[in-house]
Amino acid sequence: MDDKEKDEPQYQGPVLFYSDEVIDHFSNPRNVGELPPDETDGYACIGDPACGDEMKLWFSLKAGRIDKIVFKSYGCPGAIATSSMLTVLASGKTIDEAMTITDDDVVNALRGIPENKKHCSLLGVKALHTAIAMYRSKPA
């Protein structure tokens, strides 16, 4: 190490790194949009006041499975990528199967997300679970 390298401060903080999967889902998010009320079986709007992110999620069922699931997300690349991946993971699942999706499932499917952005993955799973609770609370 030369004298110049010794004088430069060494960065000690967390590394901000987005995987190729996160970049892909941020750049080309899947299932973006909204469903009209007559096609919506479940809906939720979830926000994180700490960072200003917000997610709206709609789904419709066909033959007992999530047939359509779409979202609108306002936030950082992590929020958009995790919302997109969540819809991919939930599509085609039964309500009970969708309820088992966790934040870790979303993060693992994206091959990781920076530690300081992991709270973003909470929006999608929370929105899905809230939308399912709304669906389940409807009168039969």
C-alpha positions in Angstrom: 0.0 0.0 0.0 1.5 3.4 -1.0 1.2 6.6 1.1 -1.7 7.9 -1.0 -3.8 4.7 -0.1 -2.9 5.0 3.6 -4.2 8.6 3.7 -7.6 7.8 2.0 -10.3 6.9 4.5 -11.6 3.3 4.2 -15.3 2.9 3.8 -16.6 0.9 6.7 -20.4 1.1 6.1 -22.7 -1.5 4.5 -22.3 -2.2 0.8 -25.2 -1.1 -1.3 -25.6 -3.8 -3.9 -28.6 -4.7 -6.1 -28.5 -8.2 -7.6 -29.2 -8.6 -11.3 -32.7 -9.9 -10.3 -33.5 -6.8 -8.4 -32.3 -4.6 -11.3 -34.4 -6.6 -13.7 -37.6 -6.4 -11.6 -37.0 -2.7 -11.0 -36.4 -2.0 -14.7 -39.0 -4.3 -16.0 -41.6 -4.8 -13.2 -44.1 -7.6 -13.7 -47.8 -7.3 -13.2 -48.1 -3.5 -12.9 -51.5 -2.0 -13.1 -54.8 -2.2 -11.3 -58.0 -4.2 -11.6 -61.4 -2.7 -11.9 -63.7 -3.2 -8.9 -65.9 -5.8 -10.6 -62.8 -8.0 -11.2 -61.2 -7.4 -7.7 -61.6 -10.1 -5.1 -58.9 -8.6 -2.8 -57.3 -5.2 -2.4 -54.9 -3.4 -0.1 -53.1 -0.1 0.1 -50.0 -0.3 2.4 -47.6 2.5 3.2 -44.4 2.9 5.2 -44.4 6.4 6.7 -40.7 6.1 7.6 -39.5 6.1 4.0 -42.6 7.2 2.0 -43.0 4.0 0.1 -46.6 2.9 -0.8 -48.0 -0.2 -2.5 -51.5 -0.9 -3.8 -52.3 -4.5 -4.7 -55.3 -6.1 -6.4 -56.0 -9.8 -7.0 -58.7 -11.8 -8.6 -59.5 -15.5 -8.2 -60.4 -18.1 -10.7 -61.0 -21.8 -9.7 -59.8 -21.0 -6.2 -56.4 -19.7 -7.4 -54.9 -16.2 -7.8 -55.6 -15.6 -11.5 -54.6 -12.0 -11.7 -52.4 -10.1 -9.3 -51.3 -6.5 -10.1 -49.7 -3.7 -8.1 -48.7 -0.1 -8.2 -45.8 0.8 -6.0 -44.3 4.2 -5.2 -40.9 4.0 -3.8 -37.3 3.1 -4.2 -35.9 0.3 -6.6 -36.1 -2.2 -3.7 -39.8 -1.5 -3.1 -40.7 -1.8 -6.8 -38.5 -4.9 -7.3 -39.9 -6.7 -4.2 -43.5 -5.8 -5.2 -42.9 -7.2 -8.7 -41.4 -10.4 -7.4 -44.2 -10.9 -4.8 -46.8 -10.9 -7.6 -44.7 -13.5 -9.5 -44.6 -15.7 -6.4 -48.3 -15.3 -5.6 -49.6 -15.8 -9.1 -51.4 -19.2 -9.5 -51.4 -20.0 -5.8 -54.4 -20.7 -3.6 -55.2 -18.2 -0.9 -53.8 -20.5 1.8 -50.6 -21.0 -0.3 -50.3 -17.2 -0.8 -50.6 -16.6 2.9 -47.4 -18.7 3.4 -45.3 -16.3 1.3 -42.8 -14.5 3.6 -40.5 -11.5 3.3 -37.6 -14.0 3.2 -39.2 -15.8 0.2 -39.3 -12.5 -1.7 -35.7 -11.5 -0.8 -34.4 -15.0 -1.6 -36.2 -15.1 -5.0 -34.4 -11.8 -5.8 -31.0 -13.3 -4.7 -30.8 -10.8 -1.8 -31.4 -7.2 -1.3 -29.2 -4.6 0.5 -29.7 -4.8 4.3 -30.8 -1.2 4.5 -33.5 -1.9 1.9 -35.0 -5.1 3.4 -37.8 -3.1 5.0 -39.0 -2.6 1.4 -39.9 -6.2 1.0 -42.3 -5.9 3.9 -44.7 -3.8 1.8 -45.6 -6.5 -0.7 -46.1 -9.3 1.7 -48.0 -7.1 4.1 -50.2 -5.8 1.2 -50.9 -9.4 0.0 -51.8 -10.6 3.5 -54.0 -7.5 4.0 -55.7 -8.0 0.7 -56.4 -11.7 1.6 -57.8 -10.6 4.9 -60.1 -8.2 3.1 -61.2 -11.0 0.8 -61.9 -13.3 3.7 -63.9 -10.7 5.6 -66.4 -10.2 2.7 -69.8 -11.7 3.3 -70.4 -14.9 1.3 
